[in-house]
Amino acid sequence: MRTILVILLFYWVALPLIAQNTYTDYKPEYKKWHPDYMIDKIEYTPTRMIIHFRYVANSINEEVESKFGNFKFYTITRVTFFGKTHPERWYLENYYNPDETYHFVDIKNIRRNGQLMESSISGYEQLDYHNIKANEVFTCEIHFKRLPKHVKKVSLYEGEDYKHDKNHFHVLQIKVKQEDDKDLGEFSDMVKRVQEFERKLTGRPRSTFSVPKKDTPAPAPMVKKEENTSTPPQPIVKKQVPPPQPTFKPRLHSPPVPPAYPQEAQARM
């Protein structure tokens, strides 16, 4: 009886995770903290919530007022990504329950102007990139464990003690969408948003994208008739009267159908 209860408890805990599917939010909804960065898209897998983050380095020579509000731009000479053990690491905070927080699992595919710099931040306390020039583009994937379904909105903060720092990468009130959300958008929506963002900050789009290929079904298998090459059994002669010769019909045989695997979109992040 105890074993059955343990199995039922495990199933009850694992069921919400098993039931979740893979989908992508190409039109993420959130509030900006600073105009120099954005969220391209948010991927949801059965085990992960992956935020695709984009930053355009601003490297002007003097401090100016931002048209986005009371923010100020500063000369940028270094871009830093903080690892899992750093006090300024990224984490998610439940907007409706600030005591409920989730730290990232990994930061993957850090790119500078499209060039892959690091495939994972695992093993680093922080990664620094120096000699930043104006309008350089940094992108990365911030991986979190899949959030419980009761979490509807979160804020992305860079450091629990730095929630009010203007120069930190914060994104507020991110809507956590479910698979049946009617405003997940399409790949083209993301491309349009990114191009408008880069054009606004740098004067022109600077990133290129590969359109994901649609899944193509596997060709129908050819049906081939197989000849029966086996020797038919010899009839048993009784009273020298041979019984009727059995008629052997050829069997229809279909070769095994190879499984069709969807072609992945070329990853940009």
Summary of the structure (lengths in Angstrom):
residues: 269
radius of gyration: 29.1
end to end distance: 49.6
largest distance: 115.9
contacts: 635
relative contact order: 0.17
helix: 13%
strand: 31%
